């Protein structure tokens, strides 16, 4: 058996072992997790009164209810808190251990796909190593890119609902509703994902958390500049007093103006943003067409080692130019 075959069988065995360990770990903790969650729910239901520690118990229940058993140094500390906050901002019902396990599986899958492609195409050892490295890199970064993309889309969906939330709360407060009554009514009328976040805040308050504390936690989870204005206005009003309804109306007008200005900026920079797509895609399309028209000449870019190096440098330069143009046309509003 050659060294390449040994390497292939070793990687395949490692991927299979990772899958088997993951399945075994999930099966091992699922029963214990259900018992632990049932016990905590029963303890919460048995308590007729809630103390200030009740919200912490609820947060612990949310954070630990489905955790994959991993070494504590992987899931604890600032890194674990940052990952947990990122998952909450994305609206994913995952914990730190589950996310890290999925990332390991994605990395193993990317490595296996690169190996299978290299073996199927019958390329040399250098190209096979490049393919395996590329697949591994995709497996490492794709989960994070997916989560960050989901965070951005979820934040935009929440910010689109903030104007309606502020207007509804202002109208209800002017009609005689209390703050918690208005919050409860608004959480049932706005759309997801803002409705779910407001419902979570309302439940924390009902379990004994302070209104200011629950609002600060919601602001940290959303990580939105628009909602930060809403939270700041409410916190200042609760400290200094006064009527909250006109304050929310003014915040709603400010957010609405920000959205209009952001749309104008997007319209003014649309030509540059689409130019980045055209400038980045045209060399790739031209290379593919020339390879089809003159395979004996331009096909050496894919078969000759020097041609592959030139092609790799060109791809890196093309991607760098695309991201630089996108960065230059991105304006913070």
C-alpha atoms as a printed R data frame, in Angstrom:
    type eleno elety resid chain resno       x      y       z
1   ATOM     1    CA   UNK     A     1   0.000  0.000   0.000
2   ATOM     2    CA   UNK     A     2   1.414  3.399  -1.011
3   ATOM     3    CA   UNK     A     3   1.822  6.383   1.258
4   ATOM     4    CA   UNK     A     4  -1.056  8.203  -0.480
5   ATOM     5    CA   UNK     A     5  -3.384  5.266   0.124
6   ATOM     6    CA   UNK     A     6  -2.347  5.098   3.771
7   ATOM     7    CA   UNK     A     7  -3.060  8.819   4.112
8   ATOM     8    CA   UNK     A     8  -6.448  8.433   2.492
9   ATOM     9    CA   UNK     A     9  -7.447  5.537   4.730
10  ATOM    10    CA   UNK     A    10  -6.234  7.436   7.815
11  ATOM    11    CA   UNK     A    11  -8.306 10.493   6.968
12  ATOM    12    CA   UNK     A    12 -11.346  8.333   6.223
13  ATOM    13    CA   UNK     A    13 -10.914  6.529   9.535
14  ATOM    14    CA   UNK     A    14 -10.589  9.830  11.372
15  ATOM    15    CA   UNK     A    15 -13.770 11.164   9.778
16  ATOM    16    CA   UNK     A    16 -15.654  8.004  10.661
17  ATOM    17    CA   UNK     A    17 -14.342  8.107  14.205
18  ATOM    18    CA   UNK     A    18 -15.420 11.735  14.621
19  ATOM    19    CA   UNK     A    19 -18.921 10.919  13.410
20  ATOM    20    CA   UNK     A    20 -19.149  7.881  15.697
21  ATOM    21    CA   UNK     A    21 -17.968  9.853  18.734
22  ATOM    22    CA   UNK     A    22 -20.451 12.637  18.015
23  ATOM    23    CA   UNK     A    23 -23.386 10.239  17.720
24  ATOM    24    CA   UNK     A    24 -22.301  8.394  20.862
25  ATOM    25    CA   UNK     A    25 -21.956 11.635  22.809
26  ATOM    26    CA   UNK     A    26 -25.387 12.880  21.775
27  ATOM    27    CA   UNK     A    27 -26.971  9.539  22.673
28  ATOM    28    CA   UNK     A    28 -25.169  9.498  26.013
29  ATOM    29    CA   UNK     A    29 -26.283 12.914  27.190
30  ATOM    30    CA   UNK     A    30 -29.787 13.034  25.718
31  ATOM    31    CA   UNK     A    31 -31.365 10.964  28.504
32  ATOM    32    CA   UNK     A    32 -29.473 12.717  31.275
33  ATOM    33    CA   UNK     A    33 -30.339 16.100  29.743
34  ATOM    34    CA   UNK     A    34 -34.045 15.309  29.739
35  ATOM    35    CA   UNK     A    35 -33.915 14.279  33.401
36  ATOM    36    CA   UNK     A    36 -31.986 17.418  34.343
37  ATOM    37    CA   UNK     A    37 -34.361 19.730  32.462
38  ATOM    38    CA   UNK     A    38 -37.411 17.986  33.955
39  ATOM    39    CA   UNK     A    39 -35.980 18.394  37.450
40  ATOM    40    CA   UNK     A    40 -35.315 22.096  36.944
41  ATOM    41    CA   UNK     A    41 -38.782 22.722  35.539
42  ATOM    42    CA   UNK     A    42 -40.351 20.922  38.493
43  ATOM    43    CA   UNK     A    43 -38.280 22.974  40.935
44  ATOM    44    CA   UNK     A    44 -39.396 26.188  39.215
45  ATOM    45    CA   UNK     A    45 -43.043 25.117  39.294
46  ATOM    46    CA   UNK     A    46 -42.881 24.125  42.985
47  ATOM    47    CA   UNK     A    47 -41.689 27.570  44.075
48  ATOM    48    CA   UNK     A    48 -44.663 29.794  44.785
49  ATOM    49    CA   UNK     A    49 -42.482 32.918  44.934
50  ATOM    50    CA   UNK     A    50 -39.544 33.897  42.789
51  ATOM    51    CA   UNK     A    51 -36.472 35.625  44.086
52  ATOM    52    CA   UNK     A    52 -33.983 37.770  42.239
53  ATOM    53    CA   UNK     A    53 -32.032 34.610  41.405
54  ATOM    54    CA   UNK     A    54 -34.875 33.183  39.293
55  ATOM    55    CA   UNK     A    55 -33.816 34.794  35.987
56  ATOM    56    CA   UNK     A    56 -30.332 33.354  36.484
57  ATOM    57    CA   UNK     A    57 -31.866 29.882  36.885
58  ATOM    58    CA   UNK     A    58 -33.813 30.365  33.678
59  ATOM    59    CA   UNK     A    59 -30.697 31.485  31.818
60  ATOM    60    CA   UNK     A    60 -28.772 28.468  33.125
61  ATOM    61    CA   UNK     A    61 -31.599 26.245  31.922
62  ATOM    62    CA   UNK     A    62 -31.359 27.780  28.445
63  ATOM    63    CA   UNK     A    63 -27.574 27.577  28.301
64  ATOM    64    CA   UNK     A    64 -27.033 24.036  29.551
65  ATOM    65    CA   UNK     A    65 -30.124 22.151  28.418
66  ATOM    66    CA   UNK     A    66 -28.564 20.528  25.347
67  ATOM    67    CA   UNK     A    67 -24.804 20.900  25.739
68  ATOM    68    CA   UNK     A    68 -22.487 18.316  24.168
69  ATOM    69    CA   UNK     A    69 -19.975 17.056  26.782
70  ATOM    70    CA   UNK     A    70 -16.667 18.675  25.905
71  ATOM    71    CA   UNK     A    71 -13.666 19.763  27.972
72  ATOM    72    CA   UNK     A    72 -14.525 22.789  30.080
73  ATOM    73    CA   UNK     A    73 -11.623 24.828  28.697
74  ATOM    74    CA   UNK     A    74 -13.274 24.712  25.260
75  ATOM    75    CA   UNK     A    75 -16.679 26.038  26.323
76  ATOM    76    CA   UNK     A    76 -15.860 28.235  29.326
77  ATOM    77    CA   UNK     A    77 -14.319 31.674  29.592
78  ATOM    78    CA   UNK     A    78 -14.647 34.666  27.303
79  ATOM    79    CA   UNK     A    79 -14.425 32.547  24.151
80  ATOM    80    CA   UNK     A    80 -17.401 30.422  25.181
81  ATOM    81    CA   UNK     A    81 -19.409 33.501  26.157
82  ATOM    82    CA   UNK     A    82 -18.611 35.146  22.830
83  ATOM    83    CA   UNK     A    83 -19.737 32.081  20.879
84  ATOM    84    CA   UNK     A    84 -22.919 31.778  22.973
85  ATOM    85    CA   UNK     A    85 -23.732 35.450  22.385
86  ATOM    86    CA   UNK     A    86 -23.132 35.025  18.665
87  ATOM    87    CA   UNK     A    87 -25.485 32.027  18.534
88  ATOM    88    CA   UNK     A    88 -28.170 33.961  20.419
89  ATOM    89    CA   UNK     A    89 -27.827 36.919  18.063
90  ATOM    90    CA   UNK     A    90 -28.282 34.525  15.129
91  ATOM    91    CA   UNK     A    91 -31.431 33.083  16.694
92  ATOM    92    CA   UNK     A    92 -30.043 29.533  16.658
93  ATOM    93    CA   UNK     A    93 -31.074 27.041  19.330
94  ATOM    94    CA   UNK     A    94 -27.512 25.783  19.740
95  ATOM    95    CA   UNK     A    95 -25.051 25.776  22.600
96  ATOM    96    CA   UNK     A    96 -21.300 26.221  22.562
97  ATOM    97    CA   UNK     A    97 -20.534 22.491  22.646
98  ATOM    98    CA   UNK     A    98 -22.943 21.739  19.814
99  ATOM    99    CA   UNK     A    99 -21.530 24.546  17.681
100 ATOM   100    CA   UNK     A   100 -17.942 23.407  18.190
101 ATOM   101    CA   UNK     A   101 -18.939 19.812  17.381
102 ATOM   102    CA   UNK     A   102 -20.644 20.901  14.163
103 ATOM   103    CA   UNK     A   103 -17.597 22.938  13.224
104 ATOM   104    CA   UNK     A   104 -15.324 19.915  13.713
105 ATOM   105    CA   UNK     A   105 -17.664 17.836  11.572
106 ATOM   106    CA   UNK     A   106 -17.721 20.520   8.869
107 ATOM   107    CA   UNK     A   107 -13.922 20.641   8.870
108 ATOM   108    CA   UNK     A   108 -13.695 16.859   8.587
109 ATOM   109    CA   UNK     A   109 -16.290 16.837   5.819
110 ATOM   110    CA   UNK     A   110 -14.419 19.531   3.879
111 ATOM   111    CA   UNK     A   111 -11.197 17.566   4.168
112 ATOM   112    CA   UNK     A   112 -12.937 14.376   3.021
113 ATOM   113    CA   UNK     A   113 -14.575 16.138   0.043
114 ATOM   114    CA   UNK     A   114 -11.234 17.591  -1.041
115 ATOM   115    CA   UNK     A   115  -9.647 14.164  -0.772
116 ATOM   116    CA   UNK     A   116 -12.422 12.484  -2.756
117 ATOM   117    CA   UNK     A   117 -12.245 15.101  -5.511
118 ATOM   118    CA   UNK     A   118  -8.476 14.811  -5.733
119 ATOM   119    CA   UNK     A   119  -8.699 11.033  -5.910
120 ATOM   120    CA   UNK     A   120 -11.506 11.114  -8.492
121 ATOM   121    CA   UNK     A   121  -9.687 13.546 -10.774
122 ATOM   122    CA   UNK     A   122  -6.402 11.680 -10.396
123 ATOM   123    CA   UNK     A   123  -4.281 14.792  -9.842
124 ATOM   124    CA   UNK     A   124  -0.748 14.896  -8.529
125 ATOM   125    CA   UNK     A   125   0.214 15.090  -4.853
126 ATOM   126    CA   UNK     A   126   0.611 18.893  -4.806
127 ATOM   127    CA   UNK     A   127  -2.823 19.523  -6.324
128 ATOM   128    CA   UNK     A   128  -4.340 16.956  -3.970
129 ATOM   129    CA   UNK     A   129  -2.806 18.760  -0.995
130 ATOM   130    CA   UNK     A   130  -4.160 22.090  -2.271
131 ATOM   131    CA   UNK     A   131  -7.635 20.583  -2.716
132 ATOM   132    CA   UNK     A   132  -7.583 19.081   0.772
133 ATOM   133    CA   UNK     A   133  -6.368 22.369   2.272
134 ATOM   134    CA   UNK     A   134  -9.070 24.299   0.442
135 ATOM   135    CA   UNK     A   135 -11.771 21.887   1.605
136 ATOM   136    CA   UNK     A   136 -10.528 22.057   5.191
137 ATOM   137    CA   UNK     A   137 -10.499 25.872   5.087
138 ATOM   138    CA   UNK     A   138 -14.059 25.921   3.813
139 ATOM   139    CA   UNK     A   139 -15.113 23.563   6.577
140 ATOM   140    CA   UNK     A   140 -13.477 25.777   9.202
141 ATOM   141    CA   UNK     A   141 -14.887 29.126   8.078
142 ATOM   142    CA   UNK     A   142 -18.242 28.316   6.449
143 ATOM   143    CA   UNK     A   143 -20.130 27.782   9.751
144 ATOM   144    CA   UNK     A   144 -18.896 31.134  11.071
145 ATOM   145    CA   UNK     A   145 -19.739 32.900   7.802
146 ATOM   146    CA   UNK     A   146 -23.204 31.335   7.833
147 ATOM   147    CA   UNK     A   147 -23.833 32.503  11.402
148 ATOM   148    CA   UNK     A   148 -22.579 36.032  10.735
149 ATOM   149    CA   UNK     A   149 -24.768 36.233   7.637
150 ATOM   150    CA   UNK     A   150 -27.743 35.057   9.689
151 ATOM   151    CA   UNK     A   151 -26.969 37.641  12.391
152 ATOM   152    CA   UNK     A   152 -26.954 40.430   9.803
153 ATOM   153    CA   UNK     A   153 -30.236 39.337   8.239
154 ATOM   154    CA   UNK     A   154 -31.891 38.896  11.642
155 ATOM   155    CA   UNK     A   155 -30.690 42.311  12.832
156 ATOM   156    CA   UNK     A   156 -32.104 43.954   9.709
157 ATOM   157    CA   UNK     A   157 -35.445 42.178  10.217
158 ATOM   158    CA   UNK     A   158 -35.564 43.418  13.826
159 ATOM   159    CA   UNK     A   159 -34.681 46.973  12.857
160 ATOM   160    CA   UNK     A   160 -37.510 47.008  10.306
161 ATOM   161    CA   UNK     A   161 -39.957 46.293  13.152
162 ATOM   162    CA   UNK     A   162 -38.571 48.837  15.609
163 ATOM   163    CA   UNK     A   163 -40.500 51.789  14.161
164 ATOM   164    CA   UNK     A   164 -43.769 49.904  14.466
165 ATOM   165    CA   UNK     A   165 -42.865 48.799  17.995
166 ATOM   166    CA   UNK     A   166 -42.129 52.350  19.130
167 ATOM   167    CA   UNK     A   167 -45.295 53.738  17.539
168 ATOM   168    CA   UNK     A   168 -47.439 50.996  19.093
169 ATOM   169    CA   UNK     A   169 -45.934 51.450  22.547
170 ATOM   170    CA   UNK     A   170 -46.323 55.235  22.332
171 ATOM   171    CA   UNK     A   171 -49.989 54.893  21.334
172 ATOM   172    CA   UNK     A   172 -50.704 52.392  24.124
173 ATOM   173    CA   UNK     A   173 -48.953 54.492  26.761
174 ATOM   174    CA   UNK     A   174 -50.962 57.531  25.696
175 ATOM   175    CA   UNK     A   175 -54.125 55.414  25.973
176 ATOM   176    CA   UNK     A   176 -53.412 54.596  29.611
177 ATOM   177    CA   UNK     A   177 -51.533 51.307  29.382
178 ATOM   178    CA   UNK     A   178 -48.761 50.624  31.844
179 ATOM   179    CA   UNK     A   179 -45.232 49.909  30.626
180 ATOM   180    CA   UNK     A   180 -45.484 46.138  31.122
181 ATOM   181    CA   UNK     A   181 -48.995 46.023  29.666
182 ATOM   182    CA   UNK     A   182 -47.807 47.872  26.565
183 ATOM   183    CA   UNK     A   183 -44.796 45.570  26.264
184 ATOM   184    CA   UNK     A   184 -47.016 42.500  26.501
185 ATOM   185    CA   UNK     A   185 -49.404 43.826  23.841
186 ATOM   186    CA   UNK     A   186 -46.612 44.874  21.490
187 ATOM   187    CA   UNK     A   187 -44.896 41.469  21.752
188 ATOM   188    CA   UNK     A   188 -48.105 39.892  20.406
189 ATOM   189    CA   UNK     A   189 -48.504 42.302  17.481
190 ATOM   190    CA   UNK     A   190 -45.028 42.713  15.985
191 ATOM   191    CA   UNK     A   191 -43.505 40.018  13.803
192 ATOM   192    CA   UNK     A   192 -40.630 37.666  14.417
193 ATOM   193    CA   UNK     A   193 -37.801 37.777  15.357
194 ATOM   194    CA   UNK     A   194 -38.534 40.900  17.429
195 ATOM   195    CA   UNK     A   195 -41.664 39.308  18.899
196 ATOM   196    CA   UNK     A   196 -39.664 36.401  20.301
197 ATOM   197    CA   UNK     A   197 -37.080 38.700  21.874
198 ATOM   198    CA   UNK     A   198 -39.757 40.872  23.494
199 ATOM   199    CA   UNK     A   199 -41.512 37.754  24.773
200 ATOM   200    CA   UNK     A   200 -38.258 36.550  26.318
201 ATOM   201    CA   UNK     A   201 -37.781 39.918  28.001
202 ATOM   202    CA   UNK     A   202 -41.356 39.826  29.304
203 ATOM   203    CA   UNK     A   203 -40.845 36.333  30.743
204 ATOM   204    CA   UNK     A   204 -37.655 37.424  32.495
205 ATOM   205    CA   UNK     A   205 -39.527 40.297  34.131
206 ATOM   206    CA   UNK     A   206 -42.334 37.980  35.228
207 ATOM   207    CA   UNK     A   207 -39.803 35.633  36.832
208 ATOM   208    CA   UNK     A   208 -38.386 38.429  38.962
209 ATOM   209    CA   UNK     A   209 -35.787 40.229  36.870
210 ATOM   210    CA   UNK     A   210 -35.687 44.004  36.977
211 ATOM   211    CA   UNK     A   211 -37.036 45.882  33.987
212 ATOM   212    CA   UNK     A   212 -33.751 47.720  33.471
213 ATOM   213    CA   UNK     A   213 -31.748 44.505  33.748
214 ATOM   214    CA   UNK     A   214 -33.961 42.665  31.246
215 ATOM   215    CA   UNK     A   215 -33.795 45.624  28.852
216 ATOM   216    CA   UNK     A   216 -29.996 45.754  29.038
217 ATOM   217    CA   UNK     A   217 -29.775 42.013  28.357
218 ATOM   218    CA   UNK     A   218 -32.091 42.395  25.357
219 ATOM   219    CA   UNK     A   219 -29.960 45.242  24.040
220 ATOM   220    CA   UNK     A   220 -26.824 43.086  24.367
221 ATOM   221    CA   UNK     A   221 -28.466 40.199  22.515
222 ATOM   222    CA   UNK     A   222 -29.743 42.310  19.631
223 ATOM   223    CA   UNK     A   223 -26.531 44.367  19.246
224 ATOM   224    CA   UNK     A   224 -28.386 46.902  17.098
225 ATOM   225    CA   UNK     A   225 -27.621 50.618  16.946
226 ATOM   226    CA   UNK     A   226 -31.311 51.407  16.383
227 ATOM   227    CA   UNK     A   227 -32.493 49.377  19.358
228 ATOM   228    CA   UNK     A   228 -29.707 50.888  21.443
229 ATOM   229    CA   UNK     A   229 -31.415 54.264  20.967
230 ATOM   230    CA   UNK     A   230 -34.720 52.758  22.128
231 ATOM   231    CA   UNK     A   231 -33.137 51.128  25.177
232 ATOM   232    CA   UNK     A   232 -31.214 54.294  26.091
233 ATOM   233    CA   UNK     A   233 -34.356 56.417  25.846
234 ATOM   234    CA   UNK     A   234 -36.340 54.028  28.064
235 ATOM   235    CA   UNK     A   235 -33.560 53.762  30.658
236 ATOM   236    CA   UNK     A   236 -33.135 57.542  30.841
237 ATOM   237    CA   UNK     A   237 -36.896 58.025  31.215
238 ATOM   238    CA   UNK     A   238 -37.079 55.454  33.994
239 ATOM   239    CA   UNK     A   239 -34.262 57.262  35.810
240 ATOM   240    CA   UNK     A   240 -35.293 60.882  35.314
241 ATOM   241    CA   UNK     A   241 -39.059 60.484  34.982
242 ATOM   242    CA   UNK     A   242 -41.417 62.117  32.516
243 ATOM   243    CA   UNK     A   243 -43.702 60.801  29.817
244 ATOM   244    CA   UNK     A   244 -42.318 57.916  27.764
245 ATOM   245    CA   UNK     A   245 -44.787 58.173  24.867
246 ATOM   246    CA   UNK     A   246 -43.368 61.336  23.206
247 ATOM   247    CA   UNK     A   247 -39.841 60.012  23.714
248 ATOM   248    CA   UNK     A   248 -40.684 56.797  21.848
249 ATOM   249    CA   UNK     A   249 -42.381 58.800  19.103
250 ATOM   250    CA   UNK     A   250 -39.225 60.880  18.669
251 ATOM   251    CA   UNK     A   251 -37.039 57.756  18.616
252 ATOM   252    CA   UNK     A   252 -39.336 56.197  15.998
253 ATOM   253    CA   UNK     A   253 -38.969 59.299  13.817
254 ATOM   254    CA   UNK     A   254 -35.171 59.173  14.184
255 ATOM   255    CA   UNK     A   255 -35.045 55.491  13.229
256 ATOM   256    CA   UNK     A   256 -37.330 56.113  10.261
257 ATOM   257    CA   UNK     A   257 -35.078 58.931   9.035
258 ATOM   258    CA   UNK     A   258 -32.024 56.688   9.434
259 ATOM   259    CA   UNK     A   259 -33.655 54.005   7.304
260 ATOM   260    CA   UNK     A   260 -34.524 56.515   4.583
261 ATOM   261    CA   UNK     A   261 -31.006 57.912   4.578
262 ATOM   262    CA   UNK     A   262 -29.556 54.381   4.470
263 ATOM   263    CA   UNK     A   263 -31.734 53.588   1.446
264 ATOM   264    CA   UNK     A   264 -30.526 56.766  -0.301
265 ATOM   265    CA   UNK     A   265 -26.898 55.847   0.370
266 ATOM   266    CA   UNK     A   266 -27.501 52.339  -0.997
267 ATOM   267    CA   UNK     A   267 -29.018 53.805  -4.157
268 ATOM   268    CA   UNK     A   268 -26.119 56.217  -4.661
269 ATOM   269    CA   UNK     A   269 -23.485 53.488  -4.214
270 ATOM   270    CA   UNK     A   270 -25.304 50.794  -6.206
271 ATOM   271    CA   UNK     A   271 -23.213 51.406  -9.334
272 ATOM   272    CA   UNK     A   272 -19.960 50.913  -7.467
273 ATOM   273    CA   UNK     A   273 -21.236 47.797  -5.691
274 ATOM   274    CA   UNK     A   274 -22.352 46.184  -8.932
275 ATOM   275    CA   UNK     A   275 -19.093 47.273 -10.573
276 ATOM   276    CA   UNK     A   276 -17.267 45.148  -8.012
277 ATOM   277    CA   UNK     A   277 -19.289 42.102  -9.087
278 ATOM   278    CA   UNK     A   278 -18.671 42.770 -12.785
279 ATOM   279    CA   UNK     A   279 -14.952 43.454 -12.371
280 ATOM   280    CA   UNK     A   280 -14.487 40.339 -10.278
281 ATOM   281    CA   UNK     A   281 -16.620 38.044 -12.420
282 ATOM   282    CA   UNK     A   282 -15.411 39.127 -15.876
283 ATOM   283    CA   UNK     A   283 -11.863 37.646 -15.586
284 ATOM   284    CA   UNK     A   284 -13.311 34.348 -14.368
285 ATOM   285    CA   UNK     A   285 -15.801 34.218 -17.232
286 ATOM   286    CA   UNK     A   286 -13.118 35.177 -19.771
287 ATOM   287    CA   UNK     A   287 -10.770 32.469 -18.484
288 ATOM   288    CA   UNK     A   288 -13.510 29.842 -18.753
289 ATOM   289    CA   UNK     A   289 -14.422 30.890 -22.314
290 ATOM   290    CA   UNK     A   290 -10.814 30.945 -23.477
291 ATOM   291    CA   UNK     A   291 -10.265 27.521 -21.961
292 ATOM   292    CA   UNK     A   292 -13.220 26.193 -23.957
293 ATOM   293    CA   UNK     A   293 -12.124 27.897 -27.172
294 ATOM   294    CA   UNK     A   294  -8.379 27.178 -26.929
295 ATOM   295    CA   UNK     A   295  -7.932 24.249 -24.537
296 ATOM   296    CA   UNK     A   296  -4.449 23.407 -25.826
297 ATOM   297    CA   UNK     A   297  -3.212 26.906 -24.863
298 ATOM   298    CA   UNK     A   298  -5.210 28.061 -21.859
299 ATOM   299    CA   UNK     A   299  -5.704 24.559 -20.549
300 ATOM   300    CA   UNK     A   300  -2.139 24.703 -19.261
301 ATOM   301    CA   UNK     A   301  -3.380 26.981 -16.507
302 ATOM   302    CA   UNK     A   302  -5.039 23.912 -14.994
303 ATOM   303    CA   UNK     A   303  -2.534 21.202 -15.918
304 ATOM   304    CA   UNK     A   304   0.916 22.820 -15.699
305 ATOM   305    CA   UNK     A   305   2.301 23.516 -12.182
306 ATOM   306    CA   UNK     A   306   3.423 27.018 -13.192
307 ATOM   307    CA   UNK     A   307   0.004 27.685 -14.727
308 ATOM   308    CA   UNK     A   308  -1.684 26.611 -11.517
309 ATOM   309    CA   UNK     A   309   0.474 28.988  -9.515
310 ATOM   310    CA   UNK     A   310  -0.394 31.840 -11.902
311 ATOM   311    CA   UNK     A   311  -4.072 30.940 -11.672
312 ATOM   312    CA   UNK     A   312  -3.920 30.870  -7.859
313 ATOM   313    CA   UNK     A   313  -2.241 34.293  -7.727
314 ATOM   314    CA   UNK     A   314  -4.830 35.674 -10.142
315 ATOM   315    CA   UNK     A   315  -7.705 34.327  -8.054
316 ATOM   316    CA   UNK     A   316  -6.267 35.834  -4.885
317 ATOM   317    CA   UNK     A   317  -5.778 39.213  -6.609
318 ATOM   318    CA   UNK     A   318  -9.302 39.069  -8.041
319 ATOM   319    CA   UNK     A   319 -10.844 38.300  -4.657
320 ATOM   320    CA   UNK     A   320  -8.750 41.024  -2.986
321 ATOM   321    CA   UNK     A   321  -9.916 43.616  -5.496
322 ATOM   322    CA   UNK     A   322 -13.547 42.597  -4.996
323 ATOM   323    CA   UNK     A   323 -13.414 42.924  -1.222
324 ATOM   324    CA   UNK     A   324 -11.526 46.226  -1.412
325 ATOM   325    CA   UNK     A   325 -14.184 47.740  -3.671
326 ATOM   326    CA   UNK     A   326 -16.943 46.424  -1.419
327 ATOM   327    CA   UNK     A   327 -15.159 47.872   1.587
328 ATOM   328    CA   UNK     A   328 -14.743 51.259  -0.070
329 ATOM   329    CA   UNK     A   329 -18.458 51.473  -0.912
330 ATOM   330    CA   UNK     A   330 -19.630 50.446   2.574
331 ATOM   331    CA   UNK     A   331 -20.758 53.469   4.546
332 ATOM   332    CA   UNK     A   332 -21.818 53.430   8.167
333 ATOM   333    CA   UNK     A   333 -25.111 55.244   8.692
